[in-house]
Amino acid sequence: MASPALQVRRYHFRVAGRVQGVGFRYWMKGYADRAGLSGSVRNMANGDVAVLIDLEPDAVPIIQEALRGGPISARVSSVELIEVSDEVRVGNTFVITG
């Protein structure tokens, strides 16, 4: 049986809609900190928010649903899974990078 740590992968999501200037990055950091998740969140030049987060595959639908909700002031129009990578961070640090 494989170790659970080996199942963790880095997932890259793009969140579109009214997601900048509404506290989305800070909400995501709080969510990740409470859940003990590692990764990062940043604003993109096109108005979207990029989320890189290390997860086990069965947690992906839970995170997608959370991203669709976001903070009360956000209006999320879509959450797109962009890429899955075997690269993961060590630890449970989640940071706002931009």
C-alpha distances in whole Angstrom, upper triangle without the diagonal:
4,7,9,12,10,11,15,17,21,23,27,29,33,35,38,41,43,40,42,45,43,41,38,36,37,36,32,32,33,30,28,29,29,25,24,23,24,26,30,33,36,39,39,43,43,43,39,36,33,30,27,24,21,18,15,16,17,19,21,24,24,25,27,29,30,31,33,35,36,38,41,44,41,42,38,39,36,32,31,28,29,26,22,21,18,21,20,22,21,23,24,27,29,32,35,36,39
4,6,8,7,8,11,14,18,20,23,26,30,32,35,38,40,38,39,42,41,38,35,33,34,33,30,29,30,28,25,26,26,23,21,20,21,23,26,29,32,35,36,39,40,39,36,33,30,27,24,21,17,15,12,14,15,17,19,22,22,23,25,27,28,29,31,33,33,36,39,41,39,39,36,37,33,30,28,25,26,23,19,18,15,17,16,19,18,19,21,24,25,29,32,32,35
4,5,5,7,10,13,16,19,23,25,29,31,34,37,39,36,38,40,39,36,33,31,32,31,27,27,28,25,22,23,23,20,18,18,18,20,24,27,31,34,35,38,39,38,35,32,29,25,22,19,15,14,11,13,15,16,18,21,21,22,24,26,26,27,30,32,31,34,37,39,37,38,35,36,33,29,28,25,26,23,19,17,14,16,15,16,15,16,18,21,23,26,29,30,33
4,5,5,7,11,14,16,20,22,26,27,31,34,36,33,34,37,35,32,30,28,28,27,24,23,24,22,19,20,20,16,15,14,15,18,21,24,28,31,32,36,36,35,32,29,26,22,19,16,12,10,8,10,11,12,15,18,18,18,21,23,23,24,27,28,28,30,33,36,34,34,31,33,30,26,25,22,23,20,17,16,13,15,13,15,14,14,15,18,20,23,26,28,31
4,5,6,9,12,15,18,21,25,26,30,33,34,31,33,35,34,31,28,26,27,26,23,22,23,21,17,18,19,16,14,13,13,15,19,22,25,29,30,33,34,33,30,27,24,20,17,14,10,9,8,11,13,13,15,19,18,18,21,23,23,23,26,28,27,30,33,35,33,34,31,32,29,25,24,21,22,19,16,14,11,12,10,11,10,11,13,16,17,21,24,25,28
4,6,8,11,14,18,21,24,27,30,33,35,32,34,36,35,33,30,28,29,28,24,24,25,23,20,21,22,19,17,15,15,16,20,23,26,29,30,33,34,34,30,27,24,21,18,15,11,10,9,11,13,14,16,19,20,19,21,24,24,24,27,29,29,31,35,36,34,35,32,33,29,25,24,20,21,18,14,12,9,10,10,12,12,14,15,18,19,22,25,26,29
4,6,10,12,16,18,22,24,28,31,33,30,32,34,33,31,28,26,27,26,23,23,24,21,18,20,21,17,16,14,14,16,19,22,25,28,28,32,32,32,28,25,22,19,16,13,10,8,6,7,10,11,12,15,16,16,18,21,21,22,24,26,26,29,32,34,31,32,29,30,26,22,21,17,18,16,12,11,9,11,10,13,14,15,16,18,19,22,25,25,28
4,7,9,13,16,19,21,25,28,30,27,28,31,30,27,24,22,24,23,19,19,20,18,15,17,18,15,13,11,11,12,15,18,21,24,25,29,29,29,25,22,19,16,13,10,6,5,4,7,10,10,11,14,15,14,16,19,19,19,22,24,23,26,29,31,29,29,26,27,24,20,19,16,17,14,10,9,8,9,7,10,11,12,12,15,15,18,21,22,24
4,6,10,13,16,19,22,26,28,25,26,29,28,26,23,21,23,22,18,18,21,18,15,18,19,16,15,12,11,11,14,16,19,22,22,26,26,26,22,20,16,13,10,8,5,6,6,8,11,11,10,14,15,13,15,18,18,18,21,23,22,25,29,30,27,28,24,25,22,18,16,13,13,10,7,6,5,6,6,9,11,13,13,15,15,17,19,20,22
4,7,10,13,16,20,23,25,22,23,26,25,23,20,18,20,20,16,16,19,17,14,16,18,16,14,11,9,8,10,13,15,18,19,22,22,22,19,16,13,10,7,5,4,6,9,10,13,12,10,14,15,12,14,17,17,16,19,21,20,23,26,27,24,25,22,23,20,16,14,11,11,8,6,5,6,6,5,8,11,13,13,13,12,14,16,16,19
4,6,10,13,16,20,22,19,21,24,23,21,18,16,19,18,14,15,18,16,13,17,18,16,15,12,11,9,11,12,14,16,17,20,20,20,16,14,10,8,6,5,6,7,9,9,12,11,8,12,13,10,11,14,14,13,15,18,17,21,24,25,22,22,18,19,16,12,10,7,8,6,5,7,9,9,9,12,15,16,15,15,13,15,16,16,18
4,7,10,13,17,19,16,18,21,21,19,16,15,17,17,14,15,18,16,14,18,20,17,17,14,12,10,10,10,11,13,13,16,16,16,13,11,7,6,5,7,9,10,13,13,15,13,11,13,14,11,11,15,14,12,15,17,16,19,23,23,20,20,16,17,14,10,8,6,5,5,6,8,12,11,11,13,17,18,17,16,14,14,14,14,15
4,6,10,13,16,13,15,19,18,17,14,13,16,15,12,14,17,15,14,18,19,17,18,15,14,11,11,10,11,12,12,15,14,14,10,8,6,5,6,8,11,12,15,14,16,13,10,12,13,10,8,12,12,9,11,14,13,17,19,20,16,16,13,13,10,7,5,5,5,7,9,12,15,15,15,16,20,20,18,18,15,15,15,15,15
4,6,10,13,11,12,16,16,16,12,12,16,15,13,15,18,17,16,20,21,20,21,18,17,14,12,10,10,10,9,12,11,10,7,6,5,6,9,11,15,16,18,17,19,17,13,14,15,12,10,13,13,10,11,14,13,16,18,18,14,14,11,11,8,6,5,7,7,10,12,15,18,18,18,19,23,23,21,20,17,16,15,15,14
4,7,9,7,10,14,13,13,10,11,14,13,11,14,17,15,16,19,20,19,21,18,18,15,13,10,10,10,10,13,11,9,6,5,6,8,11,13,16,17,20,19,20,17,14,14,15,12,9,11,11,7,8,11,10,13,15,14,11,10,7,8,6,5,6,9,10,13,16,18,21,21,21,21,24,24,22,21,17,17,15,16,15
4,7,7,9,13,13,14,11,13,16,15,14,17,19,18,19,22,23,23,24,22,21,19,16,13,12,10,10,12,9,7,5,7,9,11,15,17,20,21,23,22,23,21,17,17,18,15,12,14,14,10,9,12,11,13,15,14,10,9,6,6,5,6,8,12,12,16,19,21,25,24,24,25,28,28,25,24,20,20,17,18,16
4,6,8,11,11,13,11,13,16,15,15,18,20,19,21,24,24,24,26,24,24,21,19,15,14,12,12,13,10,8,7,9,12,14,18,20,23,24,26,25,26,23,20,19,19,17,14,15,15,11,10,11,11,12,13,11,8,6,5,5,7,9,12,15,16,20,22,25,28,28,27,28,31,31,28,26,22,21,19,20,18
4,6,8,8,10,9,12,15,14,15,18,19,19,20,23,24,24,26,24,24,22,19,15,14,12,12,13,11,8,8,10,13,15,19,21,24,25,28,27,28,25,22,21,21,18,16,16,15,12,11,12,10,11,11,8,5,5,6,8,10,12,15,18,19,22,25,27,30,30,29,29,32,31,28,26,22,21,18,19,17
4,7,6,8,6,8,11,11,11,14,16,15,17,19,21,21,23,21,21,18,15,12,11,9,10,12,11,7,7,7,10,12,16,18,21,22,25,25,25,22,20,20,19,16,15,15,13,10,10,11,8,9,11,8,5,7,7,9,10,11,14,16,17,20,22,25,27,26,25,25,28,27,24,22,18,17,14,15,13
4,5,7,7,8,11,11,12,14,16,17,18,20,22,23,24,22,21,19,15,12,10,7,9,10,10,6,7,7,11,13,17,19,22,24,27,27,28,25,23,23,22,19,18,18,16,13,14,14,11,11,13,10,8,10,10,13,14,14,16,19,19,22,24,26,29,27,26,26,28,27,25,22,18,16,13,14,11
4,6,8,9,10,12,13,15,16,18,19,21,22,24,25,23,23,21,17,14,12,10,12,13,13,10,11,11,14,16,19,21,25,27,30,30,31,27,25,25,24,21,21,21,18,16,16,16,13,11,12,9,9,11,13,15,17,18,20,22,23,25,27,29,32,30,29,28,30,29,26,23,20,17,14,15,12
4,6,8,9,9,12,14,14,15,17,19,20,21,23,22,22,20,17,14,13,11,14,16,15,12,12,11,15,16,19,20,24,25,28,29,29,25,24,23,22,19,19,18,16,14,14,13,10,8,9,6,6,9,11,14,16,16,19,22,23,25,27,29,31,30,28,27,30,28,25,23,19,17,14,16,14
4,6,5,6,9,10,11,12,14,15,17,18,20,19,19,17,15,12,11,11,14,16,17,13,13,11,14,14,17,18,22,23,26,27,27,23,22,22,20,17,18,18,14,13,14,13,9,7,9,8,8,11,13,16,17,17,20,21,22,24,26,27,29,28,26,24,26,25,21,19,16,14,11,14,13
4,6,5,6,9,10,10,12,14,15,16,18,16,17,15,12,9,9,9,12,15,15,12,10,8,11,11,14,15,18,20,23,23,24,20,19,19,17,14,14,14,11,9,11,10,6,6,9,8,7,10,10,13,14,13,16,17,19,21,22,24,26,25,23,22,24,23,20,18,14,13,10,13,12
4,5,5,6,9,10,11,12,14,15,16,14,14,12,9,6,7,8,11,14,15,12,11,8,9,9,12,13,16,18,22,23,23,20,18,19,18,14,15,16,13,11,13,13,9,9,13,12,11,13,13,16,16,14,16,17,18,20,21,22,24,22,20,19,21,20,17,14,11,9,7,9,9
4,5,5,6,9,10,10,12,14,15,14,14,13,11,9,10,11,15,18,19,16,15,12,13,12,14,15,18,19,23,24,24,21,20,21,19,15,17,17,14,12,15,14,10,9,12,12,12,15,15,19,19,17,20,20,21,23,23,24,26,24,22,20,21,20,16,14,11,9,8,11,11
4,5,5,6,9,10,11,12,14,13,14,14,12,10,12,13,16,19,20,17,15,12,13,12,14,14,17,18,21,22,22,18,18,18,16,13,14,14,10,10,12,11,7,6,10,10,10,13,13,17,17,16,18,19,21,22,23,24,26,24,22,21,22,20,16,15,12,12,10,14,14
4,5,5,6,8,10,11,12,10,11,10,9,7,10,12,15,18,19,16,14,10,11,9,11,10,13,14,18,19,19,15,15,16,13,10,12,12,9,8,11,11,7,8,12,13,12,14,13,16,16,13,16,16,18,19,19,20,22,21,18,17,19,17,14,12,9,9,9,12,13
4,5,5,6,9,10,10,9,9,9,8,8,10,13,16,20,21,18,16,12,12,10,11,11,13,15,18,20,20,17,17,18,16,13,15,16,12,12,15,14,11,11,15,16,15,18,17,20,19,17,19,18,20,20,20,21,22,20,17,16,17,15,11,9,6,7,7,11,12
4,5,5,6,9,10,10,12,12,12,11,14,16,19,23,24,21,19,15,16,13,15,13,15,16,19,21,21,17,18,19,16,13,16,16,12,12,16,14,11,11,14,15,15,18,18,21,21,19,21,21,22,23,23,24,24,23,20,18,19,16,12,11,9,10,11,14,16
4,6,5,6,9,9,11,12,12,12,15,17,20,23,24,21,18,15,15,12,13,12,13,14,16,18,17,14,14,15,12,10,12,12,9,10,13,12,9,10,13,15,15,17,16,20,19,16,19,18,20,21,21,22,23,21,19,17,18,16,12,12,10,11,12,16,17
4,5,5,6,5,7,8,9,10,14,17,19,23,24,21,19,15,14,11,11,9,10,11,14,16,16,12,13,15,12,10,13,14,10,11,15,14,12,13,17,18,17,20,18,21,20,17,18,17,19,19,18,19,19,18,15,14,15,12,9,9,6,9,11,14,16
4,5,5,6,8,10,11,12,16,19,22,25,26,24,22,18,17,14,14,12,12,13,16,19,19,15,17,18,15,13,16,17,14,15,18,17,15,15,19,20,20,22,21,24,23,20,22,21,23,22,21,21,22,20,16,14,14,11,8,7,7,9,12,15,17
4,6,8,11,13,14,15,19,21,24,28,29,26,23,20,19,16,16,14,14,14,16,19,18,15,16,18,14,13,16,16,13,15,18,16,15,15,18,20,20,22,22,25,24,21,23,22,24,24,23,23,24,22,19,17,17,14,10,11,10,13,15,18,21
4,6,9,12,14,15,19,22,24,28,28,26,23,20,19,15,15,11,11,11,13,15,15,11,13,15,11,11,14,14,12,14,17,16,15,16,19,22,21,23,21,24,23,20,21,20,22,22,20,21,21,20,16,15,15,12,9,11,10,14,16,19,21
4,7,10,13,15,18,22,24,28,29,27,24,20,19,15,14,11,10,10,13,16,16,13,15,17,14,13,17,17,15,16,20,19,18,19,22,24,23,25,24,26,25,21,22,21,22,21,20,19,19,18,14,12,12,9,5,8,8,12,15,18,21
4,7,10,12,16,19,21,25,26,24,21,18,16,12,10,7,7,8,10,13,14,11,12,15,13,11,14,16,13,14,18,18,16,18,22,23,22,24,22,24,22,19,19,17,19,18,16,16,16,14,11,10,10,8,5,7,7,10,13,15,18
4,7,10,14,17,19,23,24,23,20,17,14,11,8,6,6,8,12,15,16,13,14,17,15,13,16,18,16,15,19,20,18,19,23,24,23,24,22,25,22,19,19,17,18,16,15,14,14,12,8,7,8,7,4,5,5,8,11,13,16
4,7,11,14,16,20,21,20,17,13,11,8,5,4,6,9,13,15,17,14,14,17,16,13,15,17,15,14,18,19,17,19,22,23,21,23,20,22,20,17,17,15,15,14,13,13,13,11,8,7,10,10,8,7,5,7,9,10,13
4,7,11,13,16,18,17,14,11,8,6,5,6,9,12,16,18,20,17,16,18,17,14,15,18,15,13,17,18,15,17,21,21,19,20,18,21,19,16,16,15,15,14,15,14,16,13,12,10,13,13,11,8,5,5,6,6,9
4,7,10,13,15,13,11,7,6,4,6,8,12,14,18,19,21,18,16,18,17,13,14,16,14,12,15,16,13,14,18,17,15,17,15,18,16,14,14,14,14,15,16,16,18,16,15,14,17,16,14,12,8,7,5,6,7
4,6,10,12,10,9,6,5,7,9,12,15,18,22,22,24,21,19,21,20,16,16,19,17,14,16,17,14,15,19,17,15,17,15,17,16,14,15,15,15,16,18,18,21,18,17,17,20,19,17,15,11,9,6,5,4
4,7,8,7,6,5,6,9,12,15,18,21,24,25,26,23,21,22,22,18,17,19,17,14,16,17,14,15,18,16,14,15,14,16,15,14,15,16,15,17,20,21,23,21,21,20,23,23,21,18,15,12,9,8,6
4,5,6,5,6,7,10,13,16,20,22,25,25,27,24,22,23,23,19,18,21,19,16,17,19,17,18,20,18,16,16,15,15,15,14,14,15,14,16,19,20,23,21,21,22,25,25,23,21,17,15,12,11,8
4,6,7,9,10,14,16,20,23,26,29,29,31,28,25,26,27,23,22,24,23,19,20,22,19,20,22,20,17,18,17,17,17,17,17,18,16,19,22,23,26,25,25,25,28,29,27,24,21,18,15,13,10
4,6,9,11,14,17,20,24,26,29,28,30,27,24,25,26,22,20,22,22,18,18,20,18,20,21,19,16,16,14,14,14,15,15,17,15,18,22,23,27,26,26,26,30,30,28,26,23,20,17,16,13
4,7,10,13,16,19,23,25,28,27,29,26,23,23,24,20,19,20,19,15,16,17,15,16,18,15,12,12,12,12,12,13,14,17,16,19,22,24,27,26,26,26,29,29,27,25,21,19,16,15,12
4,7,10,13,16,20,21,24,24,25,22,19,20,20,17,15,17,16,12,13,15,13,15,17,15,12,11,10,10,10,10,11,13,13,16,19,21,24,23,23,23,27,27,24,22,19,17,14,14,12
4,7,10,13,17,18,21,21,23,20,17,18,18,14,13,15,14,10,12,14,11,13,16,15,11,12,10,12,11,10,11,12,12,14,17,19,22,20,20,20,23,23,20,18,15,13,11,11,10
4,7,10,13,15,19,19,20,18,15,17,17,13,13,15,14,11,13,15,13,15,19,18,15,15,13,14,12,10,10,10,10,11,13,15,18,17,16,17,20,20,18,16,13,12,10,10,10
4,6,10,12,15,16,17,15,12,14,14,10,11,13,12,9,12,14,12,15,18,18,15,16,14,15,13,10,10,10,10,11,12,13,16,15,14,14,17,17,15,13,10,10,9,10,11
4,7,10,13,14,16,14,12,15,15,11,12,15,14,12,15,17,15,18,21,22,19,20,17,19,16,13,12,10,10,9,10,10,12,11,10,10,14,14,13,12,9,10,10,11,12
4,6,10,11,13,11,10,13,12,9,11,14,13,12,15,17,15,18,21,22,20,21,18,20,17,14,13,11,12,11,10,10,12,10,8,9,12,12,10,10,8,10,12,13,15
4,7,9,12,10,10,13,13,11,13,16,15,14,18,19,18,21,24,26,23,24,21,23,20,16,16,13,14,12,10,9,9,9,6,7,9,10,9,10,10,12,15,16,18
4,6,8,6,7,11,10,9,12,14,14,14,17,19,18,21,24,26,24,24,21,23,20,16,16,13,14,13,10,11,10,11,9,10,12,12,11,13,12,15,18,19,21
4,6,6,7,10,11,11,13,15,16,16,19,21,21,24,27,29,26,27,24,25,22,18,17,14,16,14,11,12,11,12,11,13,14,14,13,16,16,19,21,23,25
4,5,6,8,10,10,12,14,15,16,18,20,21,24,27,29,26,26,23,23,20,16,15,12,14,13,10,12,12,14,13,16,17,18,17,19,18,21,23,24,26
4,6,7,8,10,11,13,14,16,17,19,20,23,26,28,26,26,22,23,20,17,17,14,17,16,13,15,15,17,16,18,19,19,18,20,20,23,24,26,28
4,6,5,6,9,10,11,12,14,16,17,20,22,25,22,23,20,21,18,15,15,13,16,15,13,15,15,17,15,17,18,17,15,17,16,19,21,23,25
4,5,5,6,9,10,10,12,14,15,19,21,23,21,20,17,18,15,12,11,9,12,12,11,13,15,16,15,17,19,19,17,18,17,19,20,22,23
4,5,5,6,9,10,10,13,14,18,20,22,19,19,16,17,14,11,12,10,14,15,14,17,18,20,19,20,22,22,20,21,19,21,22,24,25
4,5,5,6,9,10,11,12,16,18,20,18,18,16,17,15,12,14,13,16,17,16,18,20,21,19,20,21,20,18,19,17,20,21,23,24
4,5,5,6,9,10,10,14,16,18,16,16,14,15,13,10,11,11,14,15,14,16,18,18,16,17,19,18,16,16,14,16,17,19,20
4,5,5,6,9,10,14,16,18,15,14,11,12,10,7,8,8,12,14,14,17,19,20,18,20,22,22,19,19,17,18,18,20,21
4,5,5,6,9,12,14,16,14,13,11,12,11,9,11,12,16,17,17,20,22,23,22,23,25,24,21,21,19,20,20,22,23
4,5,5,6,9,12,14,12,13,11,13,12,10,13,13,17,18,18,21,23,23,21,21,23,22,18,19,16,17,17,20,20
4,5,5,9,11,13,10,11,8,10,9,7,10,11,14,16,17,19,22,21,20,21,23,22,19,18,15,16,15,18,18
4,6,9,11,12,9,8,6,8,7,6,10,12,15,18,19,22,24,25,23,24,27,26,22,22,19,20,19,21,20
4,7,8,10,8,8,7,10,10,10,14,16,19,21,22,25,27,27,25,25,27,26,23,22,19,20,19,21,21
4,6,8,6,8,7,11,11,11,14,16,18,20,21,24,26,25,24,24,26,24,21,20,16,17,15,18,18
4,5,6,9,9,13,14,14,18,19,22,24,25,27,29,28,26,26,27,25,22,21,17,17,16,19,18
4,6,8,10,14,16,16,20,22,24,27,28,30,33,32,30,29,31,29,25,24,21,21,19,22,21
4,7,10,13,15,16,20,22,24,27,29,31,33,32,31,30,32,30,27,25,22,21,19,21,19
4,6,10,12,13,16,19,21,24,25,28,30,30,28,28,30,29,25,24,20,20,17,19,18
4,6,9,11,15,18,20,23,25,28,31,30,29,30,32,31,28,26,23,22,20,22,20
4,6,8,11,14,16,19,22,24,27,27,26,27,30,29,26,25,21,21,19,20,19
4,7,10,14,16,19,21,25,28,28,28,29,32,31,28,27,24,24,22,23,21
4,6,10,12,15,18,21,24,25,25,26,29,29,26,26,22,22,21,21,20
4,7,9,12,14,18,21,21,21,22,25,25,23,22,19,20,18,19,19
4,6,9,12,15,18,19,20,21,25,25,23,23,20,20,19,20,19
4,6,8,12,15,16,16,19,22,23,21,21,18,19,19,19,20
4,7,10,14,15,16,18,22,23,22,21,19,19,19,18,19
4,7,10,11,13,16,19,21,20,20,18,19,19,18,19
4,7,9,10,14,17,19,18,19,18,19,20,19,21
4,5,8,11,14,17,17,18,17,19,20,19,21
4,6,10,13,15,16,18,18,19,21,21,23
4,7,10,13,14,15,15,17,19,18,21
4,7,9,11,11,12,14,17,16,20
4,6,8,8,10,12,15,15,18
4,7,8,11,13,17,17,21
4,6,9,12,16,17,21
4,7,10,14,15,19
4,6,10,12,16
4,7,9,13
4,6,9
4,6
4
